Amino acid sequence: MERDLSQLLTAAAEADERALAGMSVDAPLERAHRGVRRRRAVRHARTTVLSVAGLAALGAGALLVGPTLARDVDPASTPTDGATTSSSDPTPTADEVAAGVGLPSVLPLPADVWDRAAAGWTLGIYRPVRPTDDGSVDVVRNTLVLASPTGERYRVLELPLDREVELVRWVAGQTRALVTVAEVDERGTHDPVRGWLELRTGELRLDPGAVGAPDGECPAQISYELTDADGDEVWRVRYCQTGGGGPSELVVQRPDGTLVRRVALNDASWEAPVDPSGRYVVTQPDEPAARDHEAVLVDLATETRTTLSFGAGPERTCGFVAWRSEAAVVVACRVAGDPAWWEAGVLLAGDELWDVPVDGATPQPVHTLTADDPALALRPAVGTGAGLVLGTDVSGSASSAAEPSACTAGLVELGADGSLTRSGRQDLAWVHPVAVTDDGLRYVAQADCDGASGLVVQTGTGTPDVDLLPNPPASELQGGLTTWATADGPSARYWWW
Amino acid sequence: MRARWEPLLEQLVRERYARLLSRATLLSGSRQDAEDLVQEALVATFGGRARFETLAEAEQYVRRAIASRSVDRIRRSTREHDAYRRLAGHAQPTVEIELPGLTRELVDALARLSPRTRACVVLRYLDDLSIRETADALNLSEGAVKRYCADGVRLLDAALGTTSVDLESIPVQTTEVRRGA
């Protein structure tokens, strides 16, 4: 008699379940309780950069920025197109807000500040929350802060508590910033919509342009990539679909929302990083077996697709790390070994970094990690034109992926000559390079082992780092800085760890 | 005072722990690993931002977290390489484990599958997830899920003498289907 596999699996699982039915669950329940409490307690202390964006390379003064990573958006409905938003959530006490709870040290906003705020000034939004007894959180404040390049911070205005605003792009001299706006209600955080934030008044105006969902369709998840060399915005859009997932594409549109073009991405291209100039996007080949050895380069203007061979030979498995510049990508390779090594996200001794030009020139190995090198975290990595800036992994030495070492994280620079050089503080709890300007400024999200965290600018010249937008001192509140954008510079968003 | 998540966690563990553990055992092939998997999934589920209205919602979330974490855990170790070698027919030492309710032939057959293949087969053929739902749960492309399922089913059918319905020919369920509930 033939057996059906599904029925066999079900019968086996049910038999096992029956055999386990009498077991005591007190111990696993207590263990789970402890783990959940601990997880919730430490969540506030660790944020991570999950979306990074910046300006395109526009000749001198260009910024080279890191890749956009995964999103974590609750599926729900979208705020009304074209509406001006308003707040309806309960507010914290006026005393708390007035006293600046949940903010770092800030100064009152000078009257002439918008005349002085030029390239290099940075907007940030602080949105700390207070855990409640029922396991949920109350938003304490939603405050726009302005920081000068030298770290003087000014409190600008309060935003509605029931809107989660992501700062996307700020052009120096303008008194509005490109944002995404997500409505927050008792069901959670809805999908974000493109819009504008008026910096003088706090008004939020939704303006989805070509990245809005068509009428009658369920909302799309959007994330800003960069502004390309033509001044057009490049957005990544993933459309919803019953059962989860859905097709994704890159949408290029003018600042007024006019569609320029759409470029479909295949299902395998989860990240599909765009080069700093906005010309190319790296996607995965349709054929899974090819993905360890090549990528597909898509010209966003012509949609021409070209195979980009990593050139490292069939005995190696390789994967994309970052755009070094608009002219080349860096890939990491391992000889043989675990087929899934790549997804651990850490480079160890023996792993190789290869430089792969997009003009068809022969790829070249640039560095092979030794046991004396630090273990390198593959994401996020940021191109510098000549090389890369990466963060070290908590595994410590590249000689093994053994026990994590506390307070040893720092930046490492891959130079044009293939050298690996440690850069800046090396005593951090974690570090994420976000952007590197061509004059050497490194925008870094980091946390030290004393609990201080936030956005730091490392000059790389021996002068002290600038604590541009630090998180507030530890308190009963969770979180703080959620998003920032530098005038004519990079921007980023933070998600809870 | 108890937090809002605590009663639901307690209800889930008291009422569904055995079911979660049996699924995790099918995925991991080891009771000890399965216990760790369930713990990790519970902590991730209730320590995160997700909110649940019902026990069924929470259980479904935990089950998918178990599947994705079973892949993540093994890919961080060297065991996936061993699993691939098994898939390729290379002999590996057999680990003797006592799993009440599970037959040796099934445990052995599942042990021949790579973690991703095993996770795909369990989610598709035990939990009745669609290709897309399985892809989302495991962070794989739909094409990869189809390939892993095809590979796994072929090996399991050969080892167990089973036959398998092509689930793609069956209309996809978009609501949770729980056998034996």
Interface residues (C-beta under 8 A of the other chain):
Chain A: E2 R3 D4 L5 S6 L8 L9 T10 A12 A13 E14 A15 D16 E17 R18 A19 L20 A21 M23 V25 P28 L29 R31 A32 H33 G35 V36 R38 R39 R40 R43 D72 D133 D134 G135 S136 G188 Q241 T242 G243 G244 G245 D267 A268 W270 D286 P288 G337 D338 P339 A340 E343 A344 A401 W496
Chain B: M1 A3 R4 W5 E6 L9 E10 V13 R14 Y17 A18 R19 L21 S22 R23 T25 L26 E35 V38 Q39 L42 V43 A44 F46 G47 G48 R49 R51 R75 R76 T78 E80 H81 Y84 L99 P100 G101 L102 T103 L106 R116 V121 V122 Y125 L126 S130 R132 E133 A135 D136 N139 S141 E142 G143 A144 R147 V153 L156 D157 L160 G161 T162 T163 S164 V165 V172 T174 R179 G180
